[in-house]
Amino acid sequence: MTFSFALKTLFELALVVAVFWGIFHEDRLIAFEKRIISTIRRRRLRLVKCTVKALENI
């Protein structure tokens, strides 16, 4: 068994376990998804700090 085959098999097994866990703990999965989406949105909406010198040039 090669390393890549073993890694692929391990990833597939972890994916199946995650799917079954998600079926039985749907509320936790939804909360986790909302946390990830809100984190991504916050990164996009970061404010740029404005310096005083930049305001003087306007």
TIMI-2910 file (N, C-alpha, C, CB; in pm, 1 decimal, decimal comma, always signed):
<rs>
+----------+----------+----------+----------+----------+----------+----------+----------+----------+----------+----------+----------+------+
!      n_x !      n_y !      n_z !     ca_x !     ca_y !     ca_z !      c_x !      c_y !      c_z !     cb_x !     cb_y !     cb_z ! resn !
+----------+----------+----------+----------+----------+----------+----------+----------+----------+----------+----------+----------+------+
!    +84,4 !   -116,4 !     +0,0 !     +0,0 !     +0,0 !     +0,0 !    +89,6 !   +123,6 !     +0,0 !    -96,4 !     -0,7 !   +121,5 !  Met !
!    +69,3 !   +209,7 !    -95,6 !   +152,0 !   +329,0 !   -103,7 !   +100,2 !   +435,3 !     -7,4 !   +155,1 !   +383,2 !   -247,7 !  Thr !
!   +183,2 !   +533,6 !    +14,7 !   +146,7 !   +641,0 !   +107,2 !    +27,3 !   +719,8 !    +56,1 !   +265,0 !   +734,5 !   +129,3 !  Phe !
!    +24,7 !   +748,5 !    -73,6 !    -86,8 !   +826,7 !   -127,2 !   -218,5 !   +750,2 !   -117,4 !    -59,5 !   +864,9 !   -272,6 !  Ser !
!   -214,8 !   +619,4 !   -139,0 !   -335,5 !   +538,1 !   -125,7 !   -382,9 !   +535,4 !    +19,5 !   -309,9 !   +394,8 !   -176,2 !  Phe !
!   -289,9 !   +522,0 !   +112,1 !   -324,9 !   +520,8 !   +254,2 !   -382,4 !   +656,0 !   +296,5 !   -201,6 !   +486,0 !   +339,9 !  Ala !
!   -324,9 !   +762,6 !   +247,2 !   -373,9 !   +896,7 !   +279,5 !   -513,6 !   +917,9 !   +223,9 !   -278,8 !  +1003,4 !   +224,8 !  Leu !
!   -536,4 !   +872,9 !   +102,0 !   -668,8 !   +884,9 !    +39,5 !   -771,9 !   +804,6 !   +117,5 !   -664,5 !   +837,5 !   -107,4 !  Lys !
!   -737,5 !   +683,9 !   +157,6 !   -828,9 !   +599,7 !   +234,4 !   -860,3 !   +662,3 !   +370,1 !   -769,3 !   +459,9 !   +253,5 !  Thr !
!   -761,0 !   +716,9 !   +435,4 !   -781,7 !   +782,9 !   +563,7 !   -872,3 !   +904,5 !   +549,1 !   -648,0 !   +824,1 !   +624,3 !  Leu !
!   -852,5 !   +982,4 !   +443,0 !   -935,8 !  +1100,1 !   +418,0 !  -1080,3 !  +1058,4 !   +391,9 !   -881,2 !  +1181,1 !   +298,7 !  Phe !
!  -1101,8 !   +953,6 !   +313,6 !  -1237,4 !   +906,4 !   +285,3 !  -1306,0 !   +855,5 !   +411,6 !  -1234,3 !   +796,0 !   +179,5 !  Glu !
!  -1233,4 !   +786,0 !   +495,2 !  -1289,4 !   +738,1 !   +620,9 !  -1327,9 !   +855,2 !   +711,9 !  -1189,2 !   +646,0 !   +692,0 !  Leu !
!  -1242,8 !   +956,0 !   +719,1 !  -1272,7 !  +1074,2 !   +799,6 !  -1394,8 !  +1148,2 !   +744,2 !  -1150,8 !  +1168,3 !   +804,0 !  Ala !
!  -1409,9 !  +1150,8 !   +614,1 !  -1524,6 !  +1216,6 !   +551,7 !  -1654,6 !  +1143,2 !   +584,8 !  -1505,4 !  +1224,1 !   +399,5 !  Leu !
!  -1652,1 !  +1011,4 !   +580,9 !  -1771,2 !   +932,5 !   +614,9 !  -1808,7 !   +953,0 !   +761,7 !  -1747,1 !   +782,1 !   +586,4 !  Val !
!  -1710,5 !   +952,3 !   +848,9 !  -1736,7 !   +974,8 !   +991,4 !  -1793,3 !  +1115,0 !  +1012,9 !  -1607,3 !   +955,5 !  +1074,6 !  Val !
!  -1740,9 !  +1215,6 !   +942,9 !  -1790,4 !  +1352,6 !   +955,9 !  -1934,4 !  +1364,8 !   +906,6 !  -1700,3 !  +1448,9 !   +878,4 !  Ala !
!  -1969,2 !  +1293,9 !   +800,0 !  -2106,3 !  +1297,3 !   +749,8 !  -2202,7 !  +1237,4 !   +851,2 !  -2116,6 !  +1222,6 !   +616,7 !  Val !
!  -2168,0 !  +1121,7 !   +906,9 !  -2255,1 !  +1060,6 !  +1007,3 !  -2264,8 !  +1146,2 !  +1132,9 !  -2204,4 !   +921,4 !  +1043,4 !  Phe !
!  -2155,9 !  +1207,5 !  +1174,4 !  -2160,1 !  +1297,0 !  +1290,2 !  -2250,4 !  +1415,5 !  +1260,7 !  -2018,2 !  +1345,5 !  +1327,7 !  Trp !
!  -2242,8 !  +1469,1 !  +1138,0 !  -2326,7 !  +1581,7 !  +1099,0 !  -2473,8 !  +1546,8 !  +1096,3 !  -2285,1 !  +1632,4 !   +964,9 !  Gly !
!  -2506,0 !  +1422,9 !  +1063,1 !  -2646,7 !  +1381,1 !  +1061,9 !  -2702,6 !  +1379,3 !  +1204,2 !  -2661,7 !  +1241,3 !   +996,4 !  Ile !
!  -2625,9 !  +1328,2 !  +1299,2 !  -2676,1 !  +1315,7 !  +1435,4 !  -2660,0 !  +1443,8 !  +1518,2 !  -2605,7 !  +1202,4 !  +1504,3 !  Phe !
!  -2572,0 !  +1534,5 !  +1477,1 !  -2550,3 !  +1660,0 !  +1549,5 !  -2569,1 !  +1777,6 !  +1454,8 !  -2408,8 !  +1663,7 !  +1613,2 !  His !
!  -2686,3 !  +1783,1 !  +1394,7 !  -2712,5 !  +1884,5 !  +1292,8 !  -2706,7 !  +2026,1 !  +1348,6 !  -2847,6 !  +1860,4 !  +1229,6 !  Glu !
!  -2754,6 !  +2046,7 !  +1469,9 !  -2754,3 !  +2179,7 !  +1528,2 !  -2612,3 !  +2231,8 !  +1549,9 !  -2830,0 !  +2178,9 !  +1659,4 !  Asp !
!  -2522,2 !  +2145,7 !  +1593,4 !  -2382,5 !  +2187,0 !  +1610,5 !  -2316,5 !  +2217,3 !  +1476,3 !  -2303,6 !  +2078,2 !  +1683,9 !  Arg !
!  -2350,8 !  +2138,0 !  +1374,6 !  -2294,4 !  +2159,8 !  +1241,4 !  -2340,0 !  +2293,1 !  +1184,5 !  -2333,9 !  +2046,1 !  +1147,0 !  Leu !
!  -2467,3 !  +2327,4 !  +1201,8 !  -2519,1 !  +2454,4 !  +1152,6 !  -2451,8 !  +2570,4 !  +1224,4 !  -2671,4 !  +2461,4 !  +1170,7 !  Ile !
!  -2432,7 !  +2559,9 !  +1355,1 !  -2364,5 !  +2665,3 !  +1431,0 !  -2220,8 !  +2681,5 !  +1384,0 !  -2367,5 !  +2634,1 !  +1581,4 !  Ala !
!  -2153,2 !  +2570,9 !  +1355,2 !  -2016,0 !  +2576,5 !  +1305,3 !  -2010,0 !  +2644,7 !  +1168,1 !  -1956,7 !  +2434,9 !  +1296,7 !  Phe !
!  -2104,3 !  +2611,5 !  +1079,5 !  -2108,6 !  +2674,1 !   +947,0 !  -2132,7 !  +2823,9 !   +958,1 !  -2217,7 !  +2609,9 !   +860,8 !  Glu !
!  -2222,3 !  +2864,2 !  +1047,2 !  -2249,6 !  +3007,2 !  +1065,1 !  -2126,5 !  +3080,9 !  +1116,7 !  -2367,0 !  +3027,6 !  +1161,8 !  Lys !
!  -2051,2 !  +3016,2 !  +1207,5 !  -1927,9 !  +3077,4 !  +1258,2 !  -1826,2 !  +3097,0 !  +1147,2 !  -1867,5 !  +2991,8 !  +1369,3 !  Arg !
!  -1811,1 !  +2998,2 !  +1060,5 !  -1715,1 !  +3008,4 !   +950,0 !  -1757,1 !  +3118,4 !   +852,9 !  -1702,9 !  +2873,4 !   +875,6 !  Ile !
!  -1885,7 !  +3123,8 !   +817,6 !  -1934,4 !  +3225,5 !   +724,4 !  -1917,5 !  +3365,0 !   +782,3 !  -2081,3 !  +3200,6 !   +689,6 !  Ile !
!  -1947,4 !  +3382,1 !   +911,8 !  -1931,6 !  +3514,3 !   +971,7 !  -1784,9 !  +3555,6 !   +979,1 !  -1993,2 !  +3516,5 !  +1110,9 !  Ser !
!  -1695,0 !  +3460,8 !  +1000,2 !  -1551,8 !  +3491,9 !  +1001,8 !  -1504,5 !  +3536,7 !   +864,4 !  -1470,8 !  +3370,2 !  +1048,1 !  Thr !
!  -1551,4 !  +3471,2 !   +760,6 !  -1513,9 !  +3510,7 !   +624,0 !  -1568,2 !  +3647,8 !   +591,3 !  -1564,9 !  +3408,6 !   +521,6 !  Ile !
!  -1691,4 !  +3675,0 !   +631,4 !  -1749,5 !  +3807,6 !   +605,4 !  -1673,8 !  +3917,4 !   +679,2 !  -1897,1 !  +3810,1 !   +646,3 !  Arg !
!  -1634,1 !  +3889,7 !   +803,4 !  -1560,0 !  +3990,6 !   +880,0 !  -1425,9 !  +4022,6 !   +814,6 !  -1537,8 !  +3942,4 !  +1023,9 !  Arg !
!  -1360,6 !  +3923,6 !   +757,4 !  -1232,0 !  +3948,8 !   +692,1 !  -1248,7 !  +4040,2 !   +571,9 !  -1167,0 !  +3817,1 !   +649,0 !  Arg !
!  -1360,6 !  +4023,9 !   +500,6 !  -1384,3 !  +4107,5 !   +383,4 !  -1422,9 !  +4249,6 !   +420,9 !  -1492,2 !  +4046,7 !   +297,3 !  Arg !
!  -1480,6 !  +4269,0 !   +538,6 !  -1532,0 !  +4399,4 !   +577,7 !  -1440,1 !  +4474,6 !   +673,0 !  -1665,9 !  +4383,3 !   +640,7 !  Leu !
!  -1312,6 !  +4442,8 !   +673,5 !  -1220,0 !  +4512,5 !   +762,7 !  -1206,0 !  +4658,2 !   +722,2 !  -1082,9 !  +4444,3 !   +762,3 !  Arg !
!  -1193,3 !  +4743,5 !   +822,1 !  -1175,3 !  +4884,7 !   +797,5 !  -1027,4 !  +4916,7 !   +780,1 !  -1235,3 !  +4967,0 !   +911,2 !  Leu !
!  -1000,1 !  +5010,6 !   +693,7 !   -863,8 !  +5055,5 !   +672,2 !   -840,4 !  +5174,2 !   +764,1 !   -838,0 !  +5092,9 !   +522,1 !  Val !
!   -730,5 !  +5172,3 !   +837,9 !   -701,9 !  +5282,7 !   +929,3 !   -664,6 !  +5406,4 !   +849,0 !   -588,4 !  +5245,2 !  +1028,1 !  Lys !
!   -719,9 !  +5514,8 !   +891,7 !   -696,3 !  +5640,6 !   +822,5 !   -599,6 !  +5724,6 !   +905,4 !   -829,9 !  +5716,9 !   +797,7 !  Cys !
!   -499,3 !  +5779,3 !   +842,4 !   -403,9 !  +5863,3 !   +914,8 !   -444,5 !  +6008,3 !   +902,9 !   -260,7 !  +5843,1 !   +861,9 !  Thr !
!   -394,5 !  +6090,1 !   +993,2 !   -427,5 !  +6231,4 !   +993,6 !   -370,1 !  +6299,2 !   +871,1 !   -376,1 !  +6298,5 !  +1120,4 !  Val !
!   -250,7 !  +6259,4 !   +826,8 !   -188,6 !  +6320,6 !   +710,0 !   -270,9 !  +6295,5 !   +584,2 !    -46,9 !  +6267,4 !   +691,5 !  Lys !
!   -333,5 !  +6183,2 !   +576,0 !   -416,6 !  +6154,6 !   +459,2 !   -537,1 !  +6246,3 !   +456,2 !   -461,6 !  +6008,3 !   +458,9 !  Ala !
!   -591,2 !  +6281,2 !   +571,7 !   -706,5 !  +6370,1 !   +575,3 !   -667,1 !  +6513,6 !   +543,9 !   -774,1 !  +6363,4 !   +711,3 !  Leu !
!   -546,1 !  +6555,6 !   +575,4 !   -501,6 !  +6691,3 !   +548,3 !   -485,9 !  +6717,5 !   +399,6 !   -371,3 !  +6718,0 !   +618,9 !  Glu !
!   -457,8 !  +6616,1 !   +322,6 !   -439,8 !  +6633,8 !   +177,9 !   -571,0 !  +6650,0 !   +102,8 !   -364,5 !  +6516,6 !   +121,1 !  Asn !
!   -680,5 !  +6620,5 !   +166,4 !   -810,3 !  +6628,9 !    +97,3 !   -856,7 !  +6769,2 !    +85,9 !   -914,9 !  +6547,7 !   +168,1 !  Ile !
+----------+----------+----------+----------+----------+----------+----------+----------+----------+----------+----------+----------+------+
</rs>
